[in-house]
Amino acid sequence: MSSKSKEHQDEVATINTNSYSIVSKRSVEKLYFPDEQSFLEAFVPHFRRRAPLINRGYWLRMKAIEYAVEEFLNAPTDRPKAVINLGCGYDPLPFRMRQKGLGNDVLFVDVDYMDLVQRKVKIVLENPKFGPYISSNREICNDGKPVVLRSAQYCAVGIDLGDVTALSDVFTRLVPVTKHDILFVAEVSITYMPLTKANELISWTATFERSKFCVLEQYLPDGPEHPFARTMLNHFAKQSAPIQSVSKYQSLEDHRSRFMSQGYMNVTADSLWHFWEDPSKLSLAEKTYLDTVEPFDEWEEFILFASHYFVLVASNKVMDTSRLSKPSPDVVASNIAKGLEDQSLASRRGAFLLSTHLSIDDKFLSSSSEKMKIVTFQNSASARRFGRAVSLPFKSVAVLGGIHDSSTSEFYSTGVPCHLPLMPRDIVAGHTVTKLGEGSFLLVGGRSSPSKASSSCYLFEPLSKAWVQVHDIKPARYRHNAVPIIEGSTRGVLVFGGRTSTGEVLADWQLWLDGYGWFHLNPTMNHFMSLPSRDTSSQGRFAASMLATGAGSGILMGGLDQDSRICRHSLRWTVKFGSTEEQVLKYGDRFHWGQVDINLVVPDADDRHSLRARVGANLVQSHIGPLLIGGVAPEVIPSALEVLKLGKDGFDTRVSMFPTSGSPRPLLVGISAIDVDPYNIIITGGGAVCFSFGACLNSHWYQLHIDSGVDSPEPLELRQLSDKELLVESTKKKTEHTWQLVPKYCIHEYQADKLTGLSTPVSESLEPCVLRGMDFGPCCQKWDLEYLENNIGVDTKLSIHKGTSRNLLFHPTKNFVYEVQTFSEFKKELEAQSHVYLRSLAQVSPFQQAAYLSRDFPDIANDFQIPPTLNDLFNLSSRIHSSVLRISGDVAVWLHYDVMSNFLFQVRGCKTVTLFSPTEATALGFAPGATVSTLPIETIEARASPSPTGHEVQQDSSCNTVTLHPGDVLFIPRFWLHATRPAESNPEPSVAVNVFWRDLPLAAYAAGRDVYGSRDLAVYENGRTAVKRIADHFKKDLGKDPGLSGQDLVRFLREKRKHSGTANHKSWKECEKLKQKFVSLPDDVGAFYLPRLAQELEQILQDIKPHESTPGSQ
């Protein structure tokens, strides 16, 4: 590839990052700034609402940049000012500032690639909302010169930022600013440049007499192997737009030194999280307002994002040193961990045993002789986040609730299986489950969504084998803390804090006593030192860590306060009971019974770097003392400090390593840790959605074995219970308590180079799987829209789906039309992010024959080849039914199934596919005879949200999602329900090839044409006729035998047994004959169709009443 071609590709990839970010900023603009001028609407006419985490992250980015700009604009000066936005994209910064009444006499200059700037200027000039902010006396240049638009207030310059010579010419001759105070702004732009060119650019900006430089971009406070950093870097690499700065400049100190070495005299830098926490920069009212717009509880993920972005302001003018930041926090952490270098290296190489006696500043740490061994379970656990782990008898472990694809719990055991029924359906996360004794637990609060907190409490006793609702806790809350308390012979649970549905952070202490309910405790404060008013121990917290270290005492640390700032101060608490049980019964004083004494612990000298100030961490007891595990902190926690041992008084911190056996470092966020005995801690689940970069989920559980001598026991060997052992309670009907097996499955992933020897699980199992990194020809590199337009043909006509909204719905009413467009017209719709979708048909006789890529689009067909490995494994060559070209814009396609197995080859862009097991069809809105669900996919994914049709999704539906990237292949077996939508992380149109093949005998398929490969099998079409015949016979049989049960008939049709064993009724005989039709077919055919036929029969029989039956014989 020529250097010029490479530069063009880099330019396109960089511009594409602007396309994603501007859609996200438009989401922020519409939701969070509804009363301000919607400048971004001109650039993003089709609104796409981003997830709350992405909205809040981009809001913070925008506020950080605008704070720096406003500070510059408001500073007194004797010179004119200029704000130059380097790599501006479609950002409307100049117009937002002017709308606020700022910078009316300031020159704003937007700089970016020529193509982008020309498009931006065209939109600005054509849209009247920009008119008031640009003087009418302006010069427009269309002759290819750098300055595309020039006026007294606003200029737009199209130029490569890597060409410093050209930049210098523009700003000294064409747009002279040498006598100005200048603020250069670079929001995630120069990081895409080669380091040499980026440094030349920084150095050039420092040559101006009075210049400042504000840069906001990513950094790696704990290096590239941190799970968030790893996910972020992989994301940009997949977009062909790797961030370059972090290859050399990883820490804040690196970036500060970088700017000083390029000529700047004063440099301040801090993470976006510290910007969020600084009340001088963001007010409480601003942050509280965000919660009124959309519920939010992704705090750990938000902190991770904000801790990997920084804002830096450099100046070549002497500044007031009182305004400089404290020394870089990650440098402090680096110095703390300096003595860990050898051990850290060992952990990355897979070391197992490491001493916790480390050469670290005694101010933070003290020595220990215990050893800790990390064991990674070989069998994968599900990626469940924010569940609650509890220890059961026989050293078993259960994880209840949490954010996960399945509503089931998970169980591991050393031997004898032991399990709990499912939690109540209205609780997903934020709950606590406190052990009261052997096999007894109290479940308190939680939420279904951040705006729907629960006040419900449930008690589980071994004898009842059910969660029994007890006294509610008020107000309703989630993300609180709960620990066991024993008062005499009475079991109790102490609860502190939490968050309500309205976002209020609670500071109350409540005590639940078995048989009596909830009592409020009066807190008495004993401060050891004066504190800022914002950080007193009387304030509420949520997502904190609490542990009972004695019968009625314990410790509390970390969490977030009402201002959404991390609490730096730790507390000791002691419960003092003020009344006897008889007095409680007599007086019923639930608000003044007993008290809790709270002692404030003196924080570290620099409390900003406290190792204990964490959000979402786990405090667990062990035989060597309490362990603080995981969570997030004001600074990113180095791997060597993720597990902290607390001394006997609860606050003498010691360090434990967290090595793993050669596998990638886990992300200890959203985990739940539990001690199964004094020597073994089990760490379950965890992971996070890493902003817009994808998810990083822990696929394994970990066991922390603490060894303190030769007589210490060996690590446990826990195993995951099989489906046959795993019994969970069905709560489809709240009045019943039955037990059933719950099907579990996951989407397996295989790397292309490891398919050898996997023929059985891939080709013979009827479960979906993803094949990553497959080579199916040069299409992945070639098939951008321009290439397809040139090779398919500008005027080639296509039949496309064009929707009125993003989520296309087939039933009950179509919200799209079929429209014939040329490829050129279709391409323009895609580029405008319209709701359009191509499912190619045969170019000749489309209603007579199936689509075939080599026949329909011969000029691109050779770019795509089915990998020989797949041909061999699946014997495809003689069985292919069709090969379909799919190109989709901003659309999500309805839930449906295909009767033929198929491969989805992802060529360009990314696509997210949601899959359900075929066994879920009767619960997901498939009408009799329909291959398309009546439910919108957003309703299905929301689990129990009612659809416009009145259907409700069964809560135990197992939903799996997978995101496909170019080079990935998804195997979708026959009958698997699936829907597709654009991947949030990639706005580029999706291009894919879908290959269908017949994997059943030809006689199994329905007679006649099936160009889509979605017509139901003959046995089902004939079976529907048989169902109507069975209903007619049943009506007659009911006349002869009024005691005949329609439900028994339906149940028999669903079951596997082949013979009814009933009286000689014609309806039952017809049922037997119908089931016999499925005997010669694979088991999955009957498992899929018979429940649907039974459901249809049940619906018909409901309308038959005994008095309507036909009496007598035929």
ZICORBEL-V967321 format. One record per backbone hydrogen bond with DSSP energy under -0.5 kcal/mol. CO is the residue of the C=O (numbers start at 1). NH is the residue of the N-H. E is the energy in kcal/mol with one decimal. If there is no record, write none. Layout:
BEGIN
co | nh | e
CO | NH | E
CO | NH | E
END
This chain:
BEGIN
co | nh | e
2 | 6 | -2.4
3 | 7 | -2.4
4 | 8 | -2.0
5 | 9 | -2.3
6 | 10 | -2.5
7 | 11 | -2.3
8 | 12 | -2.5
9 | 13 | -2.6
10 | 14 | -2.3
11 | 15 | -2.4
12 | 16 | -2.0
13 | 17 | -1.1
14 | 18 | -1.1
15 | 19 | -1.5
16 | 20 | -1.7
17 | 21 | -2.3
18 | 22 | -2.6
19 | 23 | -1.2
20 | 24 | -1.9
21 | 25 | -2.6
22 | 26 | -1.9
23 | 27 | -1.7
24 | 28 | -2.0
25 | 29 | -2.9
26 | 30 | -2.5
27 | 31 | -2.1
28 | 32 | -3.0
28 | 33 | -0.7
29 | 33 | -1.3
33 | 36 | -1.4
37 | 39 | -1.7
38 | 41 | -0.8
39 | 42 | -1.4
40 | 43 | -0.8
40 | 44 | -2.2
45 | 47 | -0.8
51 | 55 | -2.7
52 | 56 | -2.7
53 | 57 | -2.0
54 | 58 | -2.5
55 | 59 | -2.3
56 | 60 | -2.1
57 | 61 | -2.1
58 | 62 | -2.7
59 | 63 | -2.5
60 | 64 | -2.3
61 | 65 | -2.1
62 | 66 | -2.6
63 | 67 | -2.3
64 | 68 | -1.7
65 | 69 | -2.3
66 | 70 | -3.0
67 | 71 | -2.3
68 | 72 | -1.8
69 | 73 | -2.7
70 | 74 | -2.3
71 | 75 | -0.7
72 | 75 | -0.6
80 | 181 | -2.9
81 | 107 | -2.2
82 | 84 | -0.5
82 | 183 | -2.6
83 | 85 | -0.6
83 | 109 | -2.8
84 | 86 | -0.8
84 | 185 | -2.7
85 | 87 | -0.6
85 | 88 | -0.7
85 | 111 | -2.4
88 | 91 | -1.8
92 | 95 | -0.5
92 | 96 | -2.3
93 | 97 | -2.3
94 | 98 | -2.1
95 | 99 | -2.1
96 | 100 | -1.3
97 | 102 | -2.4
98 | 101 | -1.6
103 | 106 | -1.6
106 | 108 | -0.6
107 | 83 | -2.6
108 | 155 | -2.4
109 | 85 | -3.0
110 | 157 | -3.3
111 | 87 | -2.1
111 | 88 | -2.1
112 | 159 | -2.5
113 | 117 | -2.6
114 | 118 | -2.7
115 | 119 | -1.8
116 | 120 | -2.5
117 | 121 | -2.9
118 | 122 | -2.0
119 | 123 | -2.0
120 | 124 | -2.6
121 | 125 | -2.7
122 | 126 | -1.6
123 | 127 | -1.3
126 | 128 | -0.6
127 | 130 | -1.6
128 | 131 | -0.8
128 | 132 | -0.5
130 | 133 | -1.7
131 | 134 | -1.8
136 | 138 | -1.5
137 | 152 | -0.5
139 | 150 | -2.5
146 | 148 | -1.0
146 | 158 | -3.2
148 | 141 | -2.8
149 | 156 | -2.4
150 | 139 | -3.2
153 | 108 | -2.3
154 | 151 | -0.8
155 | 110 | -2.5
156 | 148 | -2.0
156 | 149 | -1.5
157 | 112 | -1.9
157 | 159 | -0.8
160 | 163 | -2.1
162 | 164 | -1.1
163 | 167 | -2.1
164 | 168 | -2.8
165 | 169 | -1.8
166 | 170 | -2.2
167 | 171 | -2.4
168 | 172 | -0.8
169 | 173 | -2.1
169 | 174 | -1.0
170 | 175 | -4.0
171 | 177 | -1.9
177 | 180 | -1.9
180 | 182 | -0.6
180 | 210 | -0.5
181 | 82 | -2.4
182 | 184 | -0.5
182 | 212 | -2.5
183 | 84 | -2.5
184 | 214 | -3.6
185 | 86 | -3.0
186 | 188 | -0.9
186 | 216 | -2.3
189 | 192 | -1.6
190 | 193 | -1.2
191 | 244 | -3.6
191 | 245 | -0.9
194 | 198 | -2.7
195 | 199 | -2.7
196 | 200 | -2.0
197 | 201 | -2.1
198 | 202 | -2.3
199 | 203 | -2.7
200 | 204 | -2.3
201 | 205 | -2.2
202 | 206 | -1.5
204 | 207 | -1.4
205 | 208 | -0.9
208 | 211 | -0.6
210 | 182 | -2.4
211 | 316 | -2.0
212 | 184 | -3.2
213 | 215 | -0.6
213 | 314 | -2.7
214 | 186 | -2.3
215 | 312 | -2.8
216 | 188 | -3.5
217 | 310 | -2.5
219 | 221 | -0.6
220 | 223 | -1.7
223 | 226 | -1.1
226 | 230 | -3.3
227 | 231 | -2.2
228 | 232 | -2.6
229 | 233 | -2.8
230 | 234 | -2.2
231 | 235 | -2.0
232 | 236 | -2.0
233 | 237 | -2.1
234 | 238 | -2.2
235 | 239 | -1.3
236 | 241 | -2.5
237 | 240 | -1.6
242 | 244 | -0.5
244 | 247 | -1.7
245 | 248 | -1.7
245 | 249 | -3.1
248 | 250 | -0.8
250 | 220 | -1.7
251 | 255 | -1.8
252 | 256 | -2.6
253 | 257 | -2.7
254 | 258 | -2.2
255 | 259 | -2.0
256 | 260 | -2.0
257 | 261 | -2.5
258 | 262 | -0.8
259 | 264 | -2.1
260 | 263 | -1.3
266 | 315 | -2.6
268 | 313 | -2.5
270 | 311 | -2.6
271 | 275 | -1.5
272 | 276 | -2.4
273 | 277 | -2.1
274 | 278 | -1.1
275 | 278 | -0.5
277 | 279 | -0.7
278 | 281 | -1.8
278 | 282 | -2.3
283 | 287 | -1.8
284 | 288 | -2.9
285 | 289 | -1.9
286 | 290 | -0.9
287 | 291 | -0.7
288 | 291 | -0.8
288 | 292 | -0.7
289 | 292 | -1.0
289 | 293 | -0.8
290 | 293 | -0.9
290 | 294 | -1.7
297 | 299 | -0.6
298 | 302 | -2.3
299 | 303 | -2.8
300 | 304 | -2.3
301 | 305 | -2.2
302 | 306 | -2.9
303 | 307 | -1.9
305 | 308 | -1.7
306 | 272 | -1.2
306 | 273 | -1.4
306 | 309 | -0.5
308 | 219 | -2.3
309 | 272 | -2.4
310 | 217 | -1.4
311 | 270 | -1.7
312 | 215 | -2.3
313 | 268 | -2.3
314 | 213 | -2.6
315 | 265 | -1.2
315 | 266 | -2.4
319 | 321 | -0.6
320 | 323 | -1.9
321 | 324 | -1.5
328 | 331 | -0.5
328 | 332 | -1.6
329 | 333 | -2.4
330 | 334 | -2.0
331 | 335 | -2.5
332 | 336 | -2.6
333 | 337 | -2.1
335 | 338 | -1.2
336 | 339 | -0.5
337 | 340 | -2.0
338 | 341 | -1.4
340 | 344 | -3.4
341 | 345 | -2.3
342 | 346 | -2.0
343 | 347 | -2.5
344 | 348 | -1.9
345 | 349 | -1.0
346 | 349 | -0.5
346 | 351 | -1.9
347 | 350 | -1.3
347 | 660 | -0.7
352 | 354 | -0.5
352 | 374 | -0.7
354 | 372 | -1.1
356 | 358 | -1.1
358 | 360 | -1.8
361 | 364 | -1.9
361 | 365 | -2.0
370 | 356 | -1.2
371 | 707 | -3.8
372 | 354 | -0.9
373 | 375 | -0.5
373 | 705 | -3.4
375 | 377 | -0.6
375 | 703 | -2.6
382 | 384 | -1.9
384 | 686 | -2.3
385 | 403 | -3.4
387 | 389 | -0.5
388 | 400 | -2.7
390 | 398 | -2.4
392 | 395 | -0.6
392 | 396 | -0.9
393 | 396 | -0.7
394 | 414 | -0.8
396 | 392 | -3.0
397 | 412 | -2.7
398 | 390 | -2.6
398 | 400 | -0.5
399 | 410 | -1.5
400 | 388 | -1.9
402 | 404 | -0.7
403 | 385 | -2.2
405 | 959 | -1.6
410 | 399 | -2.1
411 | 721 | -2.0
412 | 397 | -2.9
413 | 719 | -1.9
424 | 427 | -1.3
426 | 428 | -0.5
428 | 402 | -3.3
429 | 447 | -2.1
430 | 479 | -1.9
430 | 480 | -0.7
432 | 444 | -2.3
434 | 442 | -2.3
437 | 439 | -0.8
437 | 440 | -1.5
440 | 436 | -2.4
440 | 437 | -1.0
441 | 460 | -2.8
442 | 434 | -2.6
443 | 458 | -2.3
444 | 432 | -1.7
446 | 454 | -2.9
447 | 428 | -3.5
447 | 429 | -1.7
449 | 448 | -0.5
449 | 452 | -2.5
452 | 448 | -1.8
452 | 449 | -0.6
454 | 477 | -1.7
455 | 473 | -2.4
456 | 445 | -1.7
457 | 470 | -2.7
458 | 443 | -3.2
459 | 461 | -0.5
459 | 468 | -2.9
460 | 441 | -1.8
461 | 465 | -1.9
461 | 466 | -0.5
466 | 461 | -0.7
466 | 468 | -0.7
467 | 469 | -0.5
468 | 459 | -3.1
470 | 457 | -0.5
477 | 446 | -2.5
477 | 454 | -0.6
478 | 499 | -2.7
479 | 543 | -2.5
481 | 496 | -2.1
483 | 494 | -2.9
485 | 487 | -0.5
485 | 492 | -1.8
486 | 488 | -0.6
487 | 490 | -2.4
490 | 487 | -2.4
491 | 514 | -2.8
492 | 485 | -2.6
493 | 512 | -2.9
494 | 483 | -2.1
495 | 510 | -2.6
496 | 481 | -2.2
498 | 506 | -2.8
499 | 478 | -1.6
500 | 503 | -1.4
504 | 500 | -2.1
504 | 506 | -0.6
506 | 541 | -1.4
508 | 497 | -1.8
509 | 521 | -2.7
510 | 495 | -3.2
511 | 513 | -0.5
511 | 519 | -2.0
512 | 493 | -2.0
513 | 516 | -2.5
513 | 517 | -2.2
517 | 513 | -2.4
519 | 511 | -3.2
520 | 593 | -0.8
521 | 509 | -0.5
521 | 523 | -0.6
522 | 596 | -2.1
524 | 598 | -3.0
526 | 600 | -1.6
532 | 535 | -1.9
533 | 536 | -0.9
536 | 539 | -1.5
541 | 498 | -2.7
542 | 560 | -2.7
543 | 616 | -2.7
545 | 557 | -2.5
547 | 549 | -0.7
547 | 555 | -2.2
551 | 486 | -1.0
552 | 575 | -3.1
553 | 549 | -1.2
553 | 550 | -1.9
554 | 573 | -2.3
555 | 547 | -2.1
556 | 571 | -3.3
557 | 545 | -2.6
559 | 567 | -2.7
560 | 542 | -1.6
561 | 564 | -2.1
565 | 561 | -2.1
570 | 601 | -2.7
571 | 556 | -2.4
572 | 599 | -2.9
573 | 554 | -2.3
574 | 597 | -2.9
575 | 577 | -0.5
576 | 595 | -2.6
580 | 584 | -1.9
581 | 585 | -2.1
582 | 586 | -2.1
583 | 587 | -3.0
583 | 588 | -0.5
584 | 588 | -2.4
588 | 590 | -1.4
590 | 520 | -4.0
592 | 594 | -0.8
594 | 522 | -1.3
595 | 576 | -3.3
596 | 524 | -2.2
597 | 574 | -2.0
597 | 599 | -0.5
598 | 526 | -2.3
599 | 572 | -2.8
605 | 607 | -0.8
606 | 609 | -2.2
607 | 610 | -1.5
610 | 613 | -0.5
612 | 614 | -1.6
613 | 634 | -0.6
614 | 559 | -2.6
615 | 632 | -1.9
618 | 620 | -0.6
618 | 629 | -2.9
620 | 627 | -2.9
622 | 625 | -1.6
626 | 646 | -2.8
627 | 620 | -2.6
627 | 629 | -0.6
628 | 644 | -2.9
629 | 618 | -2.5
632 | 615 | -3.1
638 | 641 | -1.9
639 | 642 | -1.2
642 | 630 | -2.0
642 | 644 | -0.6
643 | 656 | -2.4
644 | 628 | -3.2
645 | 654 | -3.5
647 | 650 | -1.8
651 | 653 | -1.1
652 | 647 | -1.0
653 | 366 | -0.6
654 | 645 | -2.9
656 | 643 | -0.9
660 | 662 | -2.8
666 | 668 | -0.8
667 | 669 | -2.1
668 | 631 | -3.1
669 | 687 | -3.3
670 | 386 | -2.7
670 | 387 | -0.5
670 | 686 | -0.5
672 | 684 | -2.4
674 | 676 | -0.6
674 | 682 | -3.0
677 | 680 | -1.1
678 | 623 | -2.2
679 | 706 | -3.1
680 | 676 | -1.9
680 | 677 | -1.2
681 | 683 | -0.5
681 | 704 | -3.5
682 | 674 | -2.2
682 | 684 | -0.6
683 | 702 | -2.5
684 | 672 | -1.6
686 | 698 | -2.2
688 | 690 | -0.7
688 | 696 | -3.1
689 | 691 | -1.8
690 | 693 | -2.6
694 | 690 | -2.5
696 | 688 | -2.3
697 | 699 | -0.6
699 | 381 | -1.7
701 | 377 | -1.9
702 | 683 | -3.7
702 | 704 | -0.5
703 | 375 | -2.4
703 | 705 | -0.8
704 | 681 | -2.4
704 | 706 | -0.5
705 | 373 | -3.3
705 | 707 | -0.6
706 | 708 | -0.5
707 | 371 | -3.1
709 | 712 | -1.6
719 | 413 | -2.3
722 | 725 | -0.5
722 | 726 | -1.9
725 | 727 | -1.1
726 | 728 | -0.5
726 | 742 | -0.6
728 | 740 | -1.5
730 | 738 | -0.6
732 | 734 | -0.5
733 | 736 | -1.7
738 | 730 | -1.5
740 | 728 | -1.3
741 | 743 | -0.6
746 | 748 | -0.8
748 | 770 | -2.8
750 | 772 | -3.1
751 | 754 | -2.2
752 | 755 | -1.0
755 | 758 | -2.4
758 | 762 | -2.1
759 | 763 | -2.4
759 | 764 | -0.7
760 | 764 | -1.7
760 | 765 | -1.0
768 | 748 | -1.0
769 | 971 | -2.9
770 | 750 | -2.8
770 | 772 | -0.7
771 | 774 | -0.5
771 | 969 | -2.0
772 | 752 | -2.1
774 | 776 | -0.8
776 | 865 | -1.7
777 | 780 | -0.8
778 | 781 | -1.0
778 | 782 | -2.2
779 | 783 | -2.7
782 | 784 | -2.9
784 | 788 | -2.4
785 | 789 | -2.5
786 | 790 | -2.2
787 | 791 | -2.1
788 | 792 | -3.0
788 | 793 | -0.6
789 | 793 | -1.5
793 | 796 | -1.1
794 | 824 | -2.1
796 | 823 | -1.5
798 | 800 | -0.7
798 | 821 | -2.5
799 | 839 | -0.5
800 | 819 | -2.6
801 | 837 | -1.9
802 | 817 | -2.2
806 | 808 | -1.0
806 | 892 | -2.7
809 | 815 | -1.5
815 | 804 | -2.3
817 | 802 | -2.6
817 | 819 | -0.6
819 | 800 | -2.9
819 | 821 | -0.6
821 | 798 | -3.1
822 | 826 | -2.6
823 | 827 | -2.8
824 | 828 | -1.7
825 | 829 | -1.8
826 | 830 | -2.2
827 | 831 | -2.5
828 | 832 | -1.4
829 | 834 | -2.5
830 | 833 | -1.9
834 | 836 | -1.7
834 | 890 | -1.9
835 | 803 | -3.2
836 | 889 | -2.8
837 | 801 | -3.2
837 | 839 | -0.5
838 | 840 | -0.5
838 | 887 | -1.6
845 | 848 | -1.8
845 | 849 | -1.7
849 | 842 | -0.5
851 | 883 | -1.6
852 | 855 | -0.7
852 | 856 | -3.0
853 | 857 | -2.6
857 | 860 | -1.6
857 | 861 | -1.2
858 | 862 | -0.6
860 | 863 | -1.8
861 | 864 | -1.6
863 | 779 | -1.7
867 | 870 | -0.8
867 | 871 | -1.9
868 | 872 | -2.6
869 | 873 | -2.4
870 | 874 | -2.3
871 | 875 | -1.2
871 | 876 | -0.9
876 | 879 | -2.5
876 | 880 | -1.2
879 | 998 | -2.5
882 | 996 | -2.5
884 | 886 | -0.5
884 | 994 | -2.9
885 | 840 | -2.5
886 | 992 | -2.7
887 | 838 | -3.3
888 | 990 | -2.0
889 | 891 | -1.9
892 | 808 | -2.4
893 | 980 | -1.1
895 | 933 | -2.7
896 | 978 | -2.8
898 | 975 | -3.0
901 | 997 | -2.1
902 | 972 | -2.9
903 | 905 | -0.7
903 | 995 | -2.4
904 | 906 | -0.7
904 | 970 | -2.2
905 | 907 | -0.6
905 | 993 | -2.1
906 | 967 | -2.5
908 | 991 | -2.0
910 | 983 | -1.1
911 | 913 | -0.5
911 | 964 | -3.5
912 | 981 | -2.2
913 | 962 | -2.1
914 | 979 | -2.0
915 | 960 | -2.5
916 | 977 | -1.4
917 | 920 | -2.3
918 | 921 | -1.8
920 | 923 | -1.6
920 | 924 | -0.6
921 | 924 | -1.1
921 | 926 | -1.0
923 | 954 | -0.8
925 | 927 | -0.8
925 | 934 | -2.5
927 | 930 | -2.4
931 | 897 | -1.6
933 | 811 | -0.5
935 | 895 | -0.5
936 | 939 | -0.7
936 | 940 | -1.8
937 | 941 | -2.6
938 | 942 | -1.2
939 | 945 | -0.7
940 | 943 | -1.3
942 | 944 | -1.7
947 | 950 | -2.1
951 | 947 | -1.9
954 | 957 | -1.6
957 | 959 | -0.8
958 | 917 | -0.5
958 | 960 | -0.5
960 | 915 | -3.4
962 | 913 | -3.1
962 | 964 | -0.5
964 | 911 | -1.6
965 | 968 | -2.4
967 | 774 | -2.7
968 | 906 | -2.6
969 | 771 | -3.2
969 | 971 | -0.5
970 | 904 | -2.4
970 | 972 | -0.7
971 | 769 | -1.0
971 | 973 | -0.6
972 | 902 | -2.1
973 | 976 | -1.6
977 | 916 | -2.5
978 | 896 | -2.1
979 | 914 | -2.9
980 | 893 | -2.1
981 | 912 | -2.8
983 | 986 | -1.6
988 | 910 | -0.5
990 | 888 | -2.2
991 | 907 | -2.4
991 | 908 | -1.9
992 | 886 | -3.0
993 | 905 | -3.2
993 | 995 | -0.6
994 | 884 | -3.1
994 | 996 | -0.6
995 | 903 | -2.4
996 | 881 | -2.7
996 | 882 | -1.3
997 | 901 | -0.6
997 | 999 | -0.7
1001 | 1004 | -2.2
1002 | 1005 | -1.3
1004 | 1018 | -1.9
1004 | 1019 | -0.5
1010 | 1013 | -0.6
1011 | 851 | -0.6
1013 | 899 | -0.9
1013 | 900 | -0.7
1017 | 1020 | -0.9
1017 | 1021 | -2.1
1018 | 1022 | -2.9
1019 | 1023 | -1.2
1020 | 1024 | -2.1
1021 | 1025 | -1.0
1022 | 1026 | -2.0
1023 | 1027 | -2.2
1024 | 1028 | -1.5
1025 | 1029 | -1.6
1026 | 1030 | -2.7
1027 | 1031 | -2.4
1028 | 1032 | -1.9
1029 | 1033 | -2.3
1030 | 1034 | -2.6
1031 | 1035 | -2.0
1032 | 1036 | -1.4
1033 | 1037 | -3.1
1034 | 1038 | -2.5
1035 | 1039 | -0.7
1035 | 1110 | -1.3
1036 | 1039 | -0.6
1036 | 1040 | -1.0
1037 | 1041 | -2.3
1041 | 1044 | -2.3
1044 | 1046 | -0.6
1045 | 1049 | -1.2
1046 | 1050 | -2.3
1047 | 1051 | -2.8
1048 | 1052 | -2.2
1049 | 1053 | -1.8
1050 | 1054 | -1.5
1051 | 1055 | -1.9
1063 | 1065 | -2.4
1065 | 1069 | -2.0
1066 | 1070 | -2.5
1067 | 1071 | -1.6
1068 | 1072 | -2.3
1069 | 1073 | -2.3
1070 | 1074 | -2.3
1071 | 1075 | -2.3
1072 | 1076 | -1.9
1073 | 1077 | -0.9
1074 | 1077 | -0.8
1075 | 1078 | -1.4
1076 | 1079 | -1.2
1078 | 1081 | -1.4
1082 | 1085 | -1.5
1082 | 1086 | -0.9
1083 | 1087 | -2.4
1084 | 1088 | -1.4
1085 | 1089 | -2.6
1086 | 1090 | -2.1
1088 | 1092 | -0.6
1089 | 1093 | -2.5
1090 | 1094 | -2.8
1091 | 1095 | -2.1
1092 | 1096 | -2.3
1093 | 1097 | -2.6
1094 | 1098 | -2.5
1095 | 1099 | -2.0
1096 | 1100 | -1.8
1097 | 1101 | -2.8
1098 | 1102 | -1.5
1100 | 1103 | -1.2
1101 | 1104 | -1.6
1103 | 1105 | -0.6
1105 | 1108 | -2.0
1106 | 1109 | -1.5
1109 | 1111 | -0.7
END
